[in-house]
Amino acid sequence: MRERLAMTGYSLLWWLLTPLILLRLLLRSRRQPAYRERLGERFGIWPNVPTGCFWVHAVSVGETMAARPLIEQWQSLHPNVPILVTTMTPTGSETVRKLFGTTVHHAYLPWDFASIQRRLVARLKPKMLVIMETELWPNLIRACAQQQVPVLLANARLSAKSQQGYRKLSWLTRPMLQKLTGIAAQHSPDADRFAELGLDERRIQVTGSIKFDISLDAQSSAKARKLKADIDRRPIWIAASTHEGEDEALLRVHAKLKIKLPNALLILVPRHPERADRIAGRLYKEHFNFARRSNNEVPRSEHSVYLVDTLGELMTFFELADAAFIGNSLNGGGGHNPIEPAAVARPVLIGPSYFNFQSIIEAMRSEQSVVIIESEDELKNRLLGLMQSKDLRDTYGQRAYLFYQQQQGALKRLMTWIEDLIDIDTSGSPKALTGPSQRPQKRSAVPDNSTGKD
């Protein structure tokens, strides 16, 4: 009875907040018109999706990129089982399209109205729902439980701060967590925090992060080689996934760097491409000659900045660069994924704010496979040293690559668990959890000091 009252109150709150949610969507659409599109999907009016699919929910770009190894592995092992990928944002949707084209089905996940989620799950009859990171919707999870659809939280992380938030809403979150079939946690502290919230420890496993199991795309490498051939031989650094408030600092660094290296090229990749027009305006104002990727331009000798305002090409530009700076770390934002440049053996630099990837960065730091930057001058000096010394670039690049190699294996552990939970060859009825499976000893792929959310 208590749970029913809690869910009724939660669902009522959604209906009451709907006008504000729609208003927020309208305001966001001023900068990103795609937020006005496909509104029906937000209310469960979906395109045709085959029943019995393998369902992966990824909120936006980061979660979609994290899910890529899992989706590609599933396609390879089970080509006859269709895949559905849901996201919440237009950039997430565009990333799905870029990465997978028409090989997966895609739609926006509806907002968490109880009746809509019940009808949707009943219609889809999915083999399983895998939720990336910690994007938990009570009515969706409840609807899956009612239809006996296994739900696995994959690549899961839970910071101490988020744990406190869950505790404050325990009347809602505790029943929701208890309906999960399992949680594949990245690190032992994450697993411990979920267990402390009331989830049966037998449903929790520490699998590591599947972000280390990214596959290097031959097409991406070929594109990088072609671009390198088209660009004059010159020192190149990339500032990847930058956010508001960082671009100005990075351009100041680049201007100083060019005093010593006049032909240096900065590849500037904003996390959200809709910011590109404003960045272009700043480049004009500060007299930077630049080429723009969305215009199919290639930087020539007169260009000192390459503005990459497209999605799904980041690995290409990591391969093209001599050194990689990870954005959202100079502005207090908590950083972004350092694994991709490490996977192509590029020196990795990041600012002082990296709490979103605390465990990974600290582990890389202990192996001297990442450079923590505390100031603009330090970034300029580090880049200058790397640009002027191939031996130094190779040293840091190989350290990063070795670290990346040592952390792989989470995907295999996750796939084994998924295949153990469902019978993909018959009716789709879920198997029970395999025995009273014991949680692995408190051990994870990287040290147990993670905080924050990726």
N, C-alpha and C positions, 0 to 999 in steps of 0.2 A: 504493500500500500504506500509506504514512504517513497519508494522508488517511482511509483506511478505518479504521485503528486509532484515529485521533483521534475520528472520528464514533462508533465503537463505544464508546469510553470515555465520550464525552459522553452517549450514549443510556443507557448503564448507570448513569451518575450520576443521570439523571432517575428511573429506577426505584428507585434506592436512596433518593432524597430524597422520593419520593411520600408516605410516611407523614407526614413533617414538613410538606410542602406542604398536605396535607389538614388537619393540625392547625392550621396557620396560618389556613386558610380558616375553620375552625370558630371560632377565637378572634375573627377579624374579624366573623364573623356575629353575635357577641353584641351588637355595636353596629349592625350593618347586616345584618338577617336575610336579605337577598337573596343574600348570599354562600353560603347553604346551598341555594339553589334552582338548578335546571338543572345539577346536577353532571354529568349524563351528557354534556352538551355539552363539558365539559372533557376528556372521554375520546373525543371524536369521535362520540358518539351524537347525531346532529343531526336537526332538523326537515327536512322536504322542501324542498330548494332546487333550482331548475331548473339544468340544465347550461348551460355556455356563458355564464356570468354575468361581469360586470365586477366584480372583487373588490377592495374597499378595506378595509385593516386599520387601525384606529385604536384605540390602547390604551384611552383613557379620555375624559373630557370635553373636555380641551384639544385632543387630536388629532382628535376627532370634529367639534368646531367648526371646526378648521382645514380638515378635509376637506369641509365643507359646500359651499363654492363649486364644488369639483370635481364633487361628486355632483350638484348642481343643474344644472351645465353639461352633464354627461353625460345626465341625464334629458331635458334640452331638445333636445340634438343627436341622441341615439340612444334614443328612447323604446322601441324594440322589443328592446333588449338589457337584460335584468334586472340589477339591482345587488345585490350581497351586501356587507354591512358587518359586519365582525367587530370585537369589542372584548374587553377582558380584565376589565373591572370592571362592577358593577351600575350605577354612575352613568353610565358610558359607554353601557351598554345603554339606560338610561332616556333619555339625551340623544338617541340614535338614534330612539327611539320618538317623542319630543317633536318632533324636527325633521322626520322623514320619514314617520311613521305607518306605513301598510302599503304605501307606494310603494317600499320597499326590503325585501329579506330580511335578517334579522339572526340572528346566533348568537354565542356565545362562541367564540373561537379555542381549539382544544384545546391542552393543554400539549404541549411539543415532543418527543413520542415519535415515533421514526422510523416505525414501522409504522402508527401512526395517521395521521400526515401523508401518507404514501404513499397509503393507501387514500382519504383525504379528497380529495386533489388528483386522483387517478384518477377518483373519482366525480364531482367537480364539473366537470372539464374546463373551467376558467375561461378566458376570453379573455386575461385578464391579472390580475396581482396588483399593486396599488399599496399600498405600505406607507408610512404617514405618519410623518414625523419620523425616528427612528432605532430603531425596534422590530424588531430583527433576530433571527430564530430559525433556527439552522443547518439543522435537519432539514426545516423547512418550505421553506426556500429550495432545499435539495438536492432535495426531492421535486418542486418546480416545474421545476427544471432537468432532471430525469429525464423529465418529461412535456412538455418543451419549452414551458413556460408562461413568458412574459416576466415578469420581476419588476422593478419600478421603485421605487426609494426616493425619495419625493417630499417636498418641503419639508424636505429633509435638513439637519441640523446636526450638527457634531461638534466639541466643545470640545477644547482641548489636553489636559485631564485625561482625557476619555473616550478620546482617541487613545492615551494612554499605557496605559490599560487594555486596549485592543484589541491593542497591541503585546505586552503580557505574555502574551496568549492567542493569539499569532499562529498557532500550530499549528491553532487552531480557526477564528479569524476570517478569516485570509487566504484559505483556500479558499472560505469562505462569501461574502466580498466579491467574489471573482472569478467567482462564479456569478450575480451580479446583472446584469441586462440593462443597467441604467443607474442613475445617481444624479442627481436634480435638486436641486442644492444651493441653499441660500438665499443664501449669500455666498461670495466667493472663498476666504477662509481655510478654510471648511468643505470646499470642493472640493479645496484643496491638501492638507488633512489626509487625506482619503480616498485621494488619489493616492499620498501617502507611505506608506500602508498596503499598497500593491501593486495597487490597482485601475487598469486601463488608463485613461489620461486621456481617450481617445476615448469612454469611456462616462460621462463626467461633464460636466454642463452647469450653469452658474450661471443659474438661472431667477428668483431672487428668492423672496419669501414670498407664497404665495397667500392668506395671512391678510388681505392688503390688498384682496383682491378679493371681500370679503363683499358680498352683495346685501342692500339694505335692504328689509325685509319690510313691505308695506303694512298687513298685519294687525297687526304689532307697533306700527306708528305709530298706527293707529286705537285700539288698546288703550291706548297712552300718552295719547292725547288724551282718551279717556273717563275714565281715572283722574284726569287733571289737572282735568277738569270736576267730578269727584266730590270732590276734595280742596280744602279752603279755600285761597285764594291765600296762599302762604307760601313762604319760602326752603327749598329742598330740596337736600340733598347725598347722594350714594350712596357707600358703602364696599363695593366689589365684590370677590368672591372672597377673602374674609378667611379666615385660618387660625387655628389654636389659638395663643393668646398675643397676638393682635392686638385682639380684641374689647374687652378691658378698656381698652386705651389709647384706642381710638376712642370708647368711651363717655365716657371722661374728657374728651376733646376736645369731644364734643357737649355735655356738661354745662357746660363753660366757654363754648362758643359761645352757649348758650341764655341766658346772663347778659345778653349784648348783643342777642340775637335770640330772644326768648322763644318765638316761634312756629316756630322752625326745626325741620325734620323730617329725620331721618336714615333713609335706606333702607339697611338692613344685610343684605347678601347673603353668607352663608357659602359657601365653595367646596363644602363637603360638607354637604348638607342634614341628614344624620343628626346633626350637631352642634346642630341647632336647639333641641332640648329643653334642653340645657345652657345655651345662650345665653338662652333664655326664662327659665330659673331665675335667671340673673344679672340680667336686666332686672327681674324681680320683686324681687330682693334689693336692688337699687340704686334702686328706686322709680321706674323709668321706665314711664310708661303706653305701651303698644305695641299695635299690631295685627299680626296674623299672616296672611301670604298663604295658607298651606295651609288656613286656616279660611275662605277667601273673604272675609276682612275688608278693609275700606277704611279707611285712617287718617282719623280725624276730628280736630277741633280739639284735643281733649284728649290725643291721642296724639303723642308726640314721637319715637317710633321705629316704623318699619315693618319687621318681620322677614320677609324674603322667603326662605322655606324650600322653594322649588320649583325645578325645572330648566327650562331652555329659554326663560326670559323675561328674560334679562339686558338685551338690547337695548331692550326696552320700558322698563325702569327707567333705563337711561342716557338715553333720550329724555325721561323724566319729570323727571330731576334737572337742577339748575342747574350742578353741578360734580361731577366723578367722582374718587374716590380709588381707586387700584388696590391690592388687598390682596396678602398674602404678601410684603410689602416692608418692614414694620416689625419683622418677626420673624426677619430674616436668611434668609428662604426663597427669595429670588431674583425675586420679583415675578410678575406675570401680564400678559396681553395688553393693551396700551394702545390698540390699534387701534380697538376697537369704540366707545368714547366719542368718539374722534377722528372716526369716520365719521359721527357725528350732531352734530358741531361743539360738543362739550362741553369745557370746560377740564379738562385731565388733570393729576392730582397723583399722585405715587408716592413711597414711602419710599426710604431710602438703599440698600436691597438690591434690585437689579434685574438680576442677572447672567443670568437666564434670557432676558432680552430686551435684552441689552447693546447690540447694534448699533442696534436701533430706538430705544431710549431716548436713547442718545448723539446719534443723528442728530436726534431731536426736540429735544433740549436745545440743539444748535447752532442750531436754527431758532427757539428760544424758544417752542416749542409744547408743552412739558411743564414742570411745576414739580416739582423734586426737594425733598422734605421731609426735613429732618434731625432734627426733634424734634416732640413733641406741641404745644408752644407755637407753633412755626412753622406747623404744620398749622392750628391754630385761627385764627391771624392771617391766613393766606392765604385760608382759607374766608370769614372775616369780610369781607375786602376784596372778594372775588368776589361775595358775597351782597349787599353794599351798593352795588355799582357794576355796572350793566348794561353800560356801555361796556367795563369790564375783562373781564367774562364774554365779551362778544362778541369782544373782541380775542384772548383766549387760545383761545376756541372756534374762531374762524376760522383761526387759525394751525394748530391741530391738524387741522382739516378740510383745509386746503391741503396739509399734509404727507401726509395719507392719500391724497389725490387723486394726488399726484405719484409715489407708490410703486406704483400699480396696474399690471397688465400681466403679472404672473407666471402667472396662470391661463391666459392665451392661449398663452404659451410652453410651459407644461406640457401643455396639451391637444394642441397641435401635435405634440409629441414622442410622446405616447401614441398618437395616431391614425397616426403614422408607423411605429410599432412593430407594430401589429396590424391585421389586415384584419377589420373588424367586420361586413362584409357577406357573407362566405363561410363557410368552415369553421372559422374561428377560429385557423388556423395562424399563428404569429407571423412577421412579416417580420424580416429581419436588420436590424441597426443600419444606418441610412442612411449608406452610404459611410464613409470615415474621418472622421466629423464632427469638426471642430476645436472645442475648448473655446473659449468666448468669452474675450476678453481679460479680465484680472483686474479685473473690474468687477462691482458688485452694486448692488441698489437702495438700499442704505444703506451707510455706511462699514464698512470691513473690520476691525472690532475686536470681533467677536462672541465671546462665551464662554458656556459653560453650555448647558443644554438647555431648550427651552420647556416 
